[in-house]
Amino acid sequence: MFSQFIQLGFLQGFSQSKGKYYDEAAQILNESVNNIRTVLSLGGIQEICATYNNKLEKVFPIITKKIVVGGAMFGFSNFLMFITFGIVFYLSIIFVTSYNLEVRGSLAAVFLIFYACFSAGNKANMIQDMVNIG
């Protein structure tokens, strides 16, 4: 569940706006496309391209930082999830061999716990929607 919460937090962070420079670059592009005849008649294509590139160059370090941090946290959350899988399966083997439990019952219990945790983690994205409604 914890790894699902980490992934949800970083995915929501990526969906937010990239900042004022990105918005300004999008506005420049939108206005130049809408007024393409004026831009072409005045010969301002090079100026618009230079302005657009300058705005985007300011955004690249911000996006790169978010991508690196987000990728590291996504990898860490998957590491937590898979290390938990390994520990649970190892403990189930110990319980089967030491306490003479049935393999079928042990695996059923393990998968039931996994299913419950995945369901709880996946429902975390609905919590934000429910908070916004209330």
Secondary structure, 3 states (H helix, E strand, C coil): CHHHHHHHHHHHHHHCCCCHHHHHHHHHHHHHHHCHHHHHHHCCHHHHHHHHHHHHHHHHHHHHHHHHHHHHHHHHHHHHHHHHHHHHHHHHHHHHHHCCCCHHHHHHHHHHHHHHHHHHHHCHHHHHHHHHHC
